[in-house]
Amino acid sequence: MTSVDLVGAAIERHHALGDALHAYRSFDEEAALEQAEAADAVLDRAARRTADPAPPLCGIPVSVKDIYGVDGFPTFAGSARQLPDVPWARDAWLVRRARAAGAVIVGKTHTVEFAYGGVGINPHWGTPRNPWDPATARIPGGSSCGAGVSLWERSAMIALGSDTGGSIRIPAAFTGVVGHKTTRGRWSTEGVVQLSSTFDTVGALTRSVEDSVWFFGAVDPDSGDPARLLDALATSSADDLRVGIPECTIWEACQPDVRHVLDVALNEIEGAGATLTRMVATIMDEAVDLYMSGGIGKAEVHAFLEARLPGALDLLHPTVGHRVANPRTLDSPEYRDALGHQKRLTARADTAFGDCDVIVLPANLLTPPPVEGLAEDLDAYGEVNYATLRPTCPVNLLELCAVSVPVGLDPSGMPVGLQIIGRHGEDETVLGVALAIERVLGTPEARLGIPPLAQ
């Protein structure tokens, strides 16, 4: 198969399903085919050994969340108007890394307005369709709301997203794919529209953990070679795993039938040889409370919009504008106190792990609810938004890393995700554990099947 074959098939899938799934803000098939032709030339020279080996993502179609700058594409960041070309019509850092690894950029996927929310709806441009329910339009999770949908559309094999409070892991859980939240500071957020200078991270959603490992190794400046990384992590097995289950209100808040799916998966992991240890970890609840009430993200996004995008605050849809209103200022004692509290909690984050390799939490607490009415009922929107962020935001506040993997379908036929959480900087460890768990439970497609709207 050539890259032109692969990208051509991706374009055909987009023609067939794009209107129904609505994953993309913009899609450029002409530019994608030009990139694919260039990739095939590289692959041909490498095959004839007249040049260096082809880069590890050579010819692979990739979608990009519309808060990244991308050469040749406008950036709206989910808002009602286009952002200035400088700097947001140039490749962001992670886009440059992906291109250097050979990736073919096919388009930009929808996001919640300025990435501020975990629900995944966008009243300005329309909400991507969660492909698992053919009868009812359900939320895809946000803020990277088009990313997971683009993977099931099969117009992309990797989807770049960002994660400030769960914005990669929430849509991964709700749409049944894999999402990796990298350690804060490991990868640059340069060229990405800021939500929070304290919590923003960039990463990717993929169709398997193995793909996630390969992507990480292909773009991470410290990993060197994805094949060597995959070989090294493939030695991990469930027999060696020490998995902590933090006892906190996050588990108690889980919808019972969703919790059942998670418990079944954890039993399978334990049956494969892993050691599961329950431990008190109230720091997770403390982190949720501070993330939700401390106002750090709200203060930072408000200050960014006011300084960098004059007039943007006046155009916000109420689902975002209502929550951004009345922020603390960056020079206020309350904001500085919240940052100090966050640093003190981060210093204690290792206490949640004990002697375990990783800890696990739900990636979603509930079945994805219907989209209808959420844009008009701000109280209902707020409740759903809190429920989506609650299990994921502690990872951001405590500056940890995590991978969400799908572990089953709930009685409504909707995906359920499990978060595998690692200490600060231990992304390779988390990916290795996730890979071992995937080899017990199966890949997303093997575990869940194919969504009805993607068949």
C-alpha positions in Angstrom: 0.0 0.0 0.0 1.2 3.5 -0.9 0.6 6.6 1.1 -1.6 7.8 -1.8 -3.7 4.6 -1.4 -4.0 5.1 2.3 -4.8 8.9 2.2 -7.1 8.3 -0.7 -9.0 5.7 1.4 -9.1 8.2 4.3 -10.6 10.8 1.9 -13.2 8.3 0.7 -14.2 7.7 4.3 -14.6 11.4 4.9 -16.8 11.7 1.8 -18.9 8.9 3.0 -19.2 9.8 6.7 -18.1 13.4 7.0 -21.6 15.0 6.9 -23.0 12.5 9.4 -20.2 12.6 11.9 -19.1 16.3 11.5 -15.7 15.7 13.0 -13.9 18.5 11.0 -13.9 22.3 11.0 -11.8 22.1 7.8 -10.6 19.3 5.6 -8.1 19.7 2.6 -8.0 16.6 0.5 -5.9 18.3 -2.3 -3.2 19.2 0.2 -3.4 15.8 1.8 -2.8 14.0 -1.5 0.1 16.3 -2.3 1.7 15.4 1.0 1.0 11.7 0.3 2.7 11.9 -3.0 5.7 13.4 -1.4 5.7 10.7 1.3 5.6 8.0 -1.4 8.7 9.6 -3.0 10.5 9.4 0.3 9.4 5.8 0.9 10.5 4.8 -2.6 14.0 6.3 -2.2 14.3 4.6 1.2 13.2 1.2 -0.3 15.8 1.5 -3.0 18.3 2.5 -0.3 19.3 5.7 -2.1 18.4 7.7 0.9 18.1 7.5 4.7 15.2 5.3 6.1 11.8 6.9 5.9 10.6 8.7 9.0 8.4 6.7 11.4 5.0 8.4 10.5 5.8 8.7 6.8 2.5 8.9 4.8 0.2 8.4 7.9 -3.0 10.6 7.9 -3.3 12.8 11.0 -6.1 15.2 12.1 -5.3 18.2 14.2 -7.5 19.9 16.8 -8.5 23.4 15.8 -6.6 25.2 18.5 -3.2 24.3 16.9 -1.7 26.5 14.3 -1.3 24.6 11.0 0.3 25.9 7.8 -2.4 26.5 5.2 -5.4 26.3 7.6 -7.3 29.0 9.4 -7.7 28.7 13.2 -11.0 29.4 14.9 -10.4 27.6 18.2 -14.1 26.8 18.2 -15.0 30.5 18.3 -17.3 32.5 16.1 -14.5 34.3 14.2 -11.1 33.4 12.7 -8.0 34.1 14.8 -5.2 36.3 13.4 -2.9 34.5 10.9 0.1 35.4 13.1 0.8 33.2 14.9 -2.0 30.8 14.4 -1.6 30.0 10.7 1.8 28.5 11.2 2.6 25.0 12.4 2.6 24.6 16.2 5.5 22.7 17.8 3.7 19.3 17.9 2.5 19.7 14.3 6.1 20.4 13.2 7.2 17.3 15.1 4.6 15.2 13.4 5.4 16.6 9.9 9.1 15.9 10.5 8.2 12.3 11.3 6.4 12.1 8.0 2.8 12.7 8.9 0.2 13.8 6.4 -2.1 16.5 7.9 -5.6 16.0 6.5 -7.7 18.6 8.4 -8.6 20.4 11.6 -11.2 18.9 13.9 -13.8 20.7 16.0 -13.2 21.8 19.5 -15.2 23.4 22.3 -14.9 27.1 22.1 -11.4 28.0 23.3 -11.2 24.4 24.6 -13.1 25.5 27.7 -15.2 22.5 28.7 -15.4 18.7 28.8 -18.9 18.3 27.3 -17.9 18.6 23.6 -20.7 20.7 22.2 -20.1 23.7 19.9 -23.1 25.9 19.2 -21.2 28.1 16.7 -20.2 25.3 14.3 -22.1 22.3 15.3 -21.2 19.3 17.5 -19.5 16.2 16.2 -21.7 13.1 16.4 -20.7 10.4 18.8 -20.7 7.4 16.4 -21.9 4.8 19.0 -25.6 5.8 19.1 -27.4 5.8 15.7 -30.7 6.9 17.2 -29.7 9.8 19.5 -27.1 12.4 19.1 -24.9 12.1 22.2 -22.0 14.2 23.3 -18.6 13.2 22.0 -16.7 14.6 25.0 -14.5 17.6 24.9 -12.8 19.7 24.4 -11.1 17.7 21.6 -14.6 16.8 20.5 -13.8 16.0 16.8 -10.6 14.1 17.5 -11.9 10.7 18.5 -14.7 10.9 15.9 -12.1 11.5 13.2 -10.4 8.2 14.2 -13.7 6.2 13.8 -14.4 8.0 10.6 -11.1 6.5 9.6 -10.1 9.7 7.9 -7.2 9.9 10.3 -5.0 7.3 12.1 -3.8 9.8 14.8 -5.6 12.8 16.1 -3.7 15.6 17.8 -5.5 17.1 20.8 -4.9 19.1 24.0 -5.6 18.3 27.6 -6.1 20.9 30.3 -8.6 19.2 32.5 -9.2 16.0 30.6 -9.7 17.2 27.0 -7.9 14.3 25.4 -9.0 11.6 27.9 -12.7 12.6 28.0 -13.4 12.3 24.3 -11.2 9.2 24.2 -13.4 7.6 26.8 -16.7 8.7 25.3 -15.9 7.6 21.8 -13.9 4.4 22.6 -10.4 5.2 21.6 -7.0 5.7 23.4 -6.0 9.1 24.7 -2.6 10.0 26.2 -2.3 13.1 28.5 1.4 13.8 28.6 3.3 15.2 31.6 3.0 19.0 31.7 6.2 20.6 30.2 7.3 17.4 28.5 6.1 18.7 25.1 5.9 22.4 24.1 2.5 24.1 23.7 4.0 26.7 21.4 1.6 27.6 18.6 -1.5 26.3 20.5 -4.2 28.7 21.6 -3.8 28.9 25.3 -6.4 28.0 27.8 -4.3 27.7 31.0 -0.6 28.4 31.3 -0.7 26.2 34.4 -2.4 23.1 33.1 -2.2 23.0 29.3 -0.6 19.9 27.7 -0.6 18.5 24.1 -0.9 14.9 23.0 -2.8 12.5 20.8 -5.7 10.2 20.5 -5.1 6.9 18.7 -6.9 3.7 17.7 -4.8 1.5 20.0 -2.2 1.8 22.8 0.4 0.4 20.4 -0.3 3.3 18.0 0.0 5.7 20.9 3.4 4.3 21.9 4.6 4.5 18.3 3.4 8.1 17.9 5.0 9.1 21.2 8.3 7.6 20.2 8.1 9.2 16.8 7.7 12.8 18.1 9.2 12.9 21.6 12.6 14.5 21.5 13.9 12.3 24.2 12.7 8.9 23.0 14.8 8.6 19.9 13.2 5.7 18.0 9.6 4.4 18.2 10.5 0.8 17.3 13.0 0.6 20.1 10.5 2.2 22.5 7.8 -0.2 21.5 10.1 -3.2 21.8 11.2 -2.0 25.3 7.6 -1.4 26.5 6.4 -4.7 25.0 8.3 -6.5 27.7 5.8 -5.3 30.3 3.2 -7.9 31.3 0.3 -8.0 33.6 2.2 -10.4 35.9 4.5 -7.6 37.0 1.9 -4.9 37.4 1.2 -3.2 40.8 -2.0 -1.2 40.3 -3.4 1.1 42.9 -7.1 1.9 43.2 -7.4 5.2 45.1 -10.4 5.2 47.4 -12.0 8.6 46.8 -15.4 10.1 46.0 -14.6 9.9 42.2 -15.3 6.1 42.3 -18.4 6.7 44.4 -19.8 9.2 41.9 -19.5 6.7 39.1 -22.8 5.7 37.5 -23.4 2.1 38.7 -23.6 0.4 35.3 -20.4 2.2 34.2 -18.7 1.2 37.4 -19.7 -2.4 36.7 -17.9 -2.3 33.3 -14.8 -0.9 35.0 -14.9 -3.6 37.8 -15.2 -6.4 35.2 -12.1 -5.0 33.4 -10.2 -4.7 36.6 -11.0 -8.3 37.5 -9.7 -9.4 34.1 -6.5 -7.5 34.7 -6.1 -9.0 38.2 -6.9 -12.4 36.7 -4.0 -12.0 34.3 -1.6 -11.6 37.2 -1.7 -7.9 38.2 -1.7 -7.0 41.9 -4.5 -4.6 42.7 -4.3 -2.6 45.9 -6.9 -0.3 47.4 -5.6 2.7 49.2 -7.0 5.9 50.8 -6.2 8.8 48.4 -8.2 11.9 49.5 -5.7 14.0 47.6 -7.7 13.2 44.5 -10.8 14.8 46.0 -8.7 17.8 47.1 -7.4 18.2 43.6 -10.9 18.1 42.1 -12.1 20.7 44.6 -9.2 23.1 43.9 -9.4 22.6 40.1 -13.1 23.4 40.1 -13.3 26.2 42.7 -9.8 27.6 42.6 -10.4 29.7 39.5 -6.9 29.1 38.1 -7.9 28.1 34.6 -10.7 30.7 34.4 -8.3 33.5 35.4 -5.7 32.4 32.8 -8.1 32.0 29.9 -9.8 35.3 30.6 -6.5 37.1 30.8 -5.3 35.5 27.6 -8.4 36.4 25.6 -8.4 39.9 26.9 -4.8 40.5 26.1 -4.3 38.5 22.8 -7.7 38.5 21.2 -9.5 41.8 21.9 -13.3 41.4 21.5 -13.3 37.6 21.8 -14.9 37.7 25.2 -17.9 39.5 23.9 -18.5 36.8 21.3 -18.4 33.8 23.6 -21.4 31.5 23.5 -23.1 31.5 26.9 -22.0 27.9 27.6 -18.5 29.3 27.8 -19.1 32.9 28.5 -21.2 32.2 31.6 -18.4 30.2 33.1 -15.6 32.6 32.2 -17.3 35.6 33.7 -16.1 37.3 36.8 -12.6 35.8 37.0 -9.9 36.5 39.5 -7.1 38.7 38.1 -3.6 37.3 37.8 -2.3 39.8 40.3 -5.0 39.0 42.9 -4.2 37.4 46.3 -6.9 34.7 45.6 -5.2 33.6 42.3 -1.7 33.5 43.9 -3.1 31.6 46.9 -4.8 29.0 44.5 -1.4 28.6 42.7 0.4 28.1 46.0 -2.2 25.5 47.1 -1.8 23.7 43.7 2.0 23.5 44.2 1.6 22.1 47.7 -0.8 19.4 46.5 1.6 18.6 43.6 4.4 18.1 46.1 2.3 15.5 47.8 1.1 13.7 44.6 3.3 10.7 45.1 1.4 9.8 48.2 -1.5 8.6 46.0 0.7 5.8 44.6 2.2 4.1 47.6 4.4 1.3 46.2 2.3 0.9 43.1 3.5 1.4 39.5 0.3 3.3 38.5 -3.1 4.1 39.9 -6.4 3.9 38.0 -9.6 6.0 38.0 -12.7 6.0 35.7 -12.2 8.2 32.6 -15.9 8.8 32.5 -18.5 8.7 35.3 -21.6 8.5 33.2 -23.1 7.5 29.8 -22.6 10.3 27.3 -25.9 12.2 27.6 -27.9 13.5 24.6 -26.7 16.8 23.0 -30.3 18.2 22.8 -31.0 21.0 25.2 -27.5 21.4 26.7 -26.7 24.6 24.8 -29.9 26.2 26.1 -30.0 24.9 29.6 -26.9 26.3 31.3 -27.6 24.6 34.6 -27.8 21.2 32.9 -24.7 22.0 30.9 -22.8 22.9 34.1 -23.8 19.6 35.7 -22.7 17.6 32.8 -19.5 19.6 32.4 -18.6 19.0 36.1 -19.3 15.2 35.7 -17.0 15.0 32.6 -14.1 16.8 34.3 -14.3 15.3 37.7 -12.4 12.1 37.1 -9.8 13.6 34.9 -8.9 17.0 36.2 -6.9 15.8 39.3 -4.3 14.5 36.9 -3.8 18.0 35.5 -3.8 19.7 38.8 -1.3 17.3 40.3 0.9 17.4 37.1 0.7 13.7 36.5 0.4 11.8 33.2 -2.3 9.3 32.1 -3.6 7.2 29.4 -7.3 6.5 28.9 -8.1 3.0 27.4 -11.6 1.7 26.5 -12.6 -1.3 28.6 -16.2 -2.1 27.5 -19.6 -0.8 26.6 -22.3 0.1 29.1 -25.9 -1.2 28.8 -26.7 1.8 26.5 -24.0 0.5 24.1 -21.7 3.5 24.9 -18.0 3.2 25.6 -16.4 3.2 29.1 -12.8 4.3 29.7 -10.3 3.5 32.4 -7.6 6.0 33.2 -4.1 4.6 33.9 -2.3 7.3 35.8 1.5 7.7 36.4 3.8 9.9 38.3 5.1 13.2 36.9 7.5 12.5 34.0 6.7 8.7 33.8 5.0 8.7 30.4 6.9 5.7 29.2 5.8 3.8 32.3 2.2 4.6 31.8 2.3 3.7 28.2 4.0 0.4 29.0 1.3 -0.5 31.6 -1.4 0.6 29.1 0.2 -1.7 26.5 0.2 -4.6 28.9 -3.4 -4.0 29.8 -4.4 -3.7 26.1 -2.8 -7.1 25.6 -5.1 -8.5 28.3 -8.3 -6.7 27.3 -7.8 -6.3 23.5 -7.6 -3.3 21.3 -10.5 -0.8 21.2 -11.9 -2.4 18.1 -11.5 -6.0 19.4 -13.0 -5.0 22.8 -15.9 -2.8 21.7 -16.5 -3.6 18.0 -17.1 -0.9 15.5 -19.6 2.0 16.2 -22.8 1.6 14.3 -22.4 5.0 12.5 -18.8 4.1 11.4 -19.7 0.8 9.8 
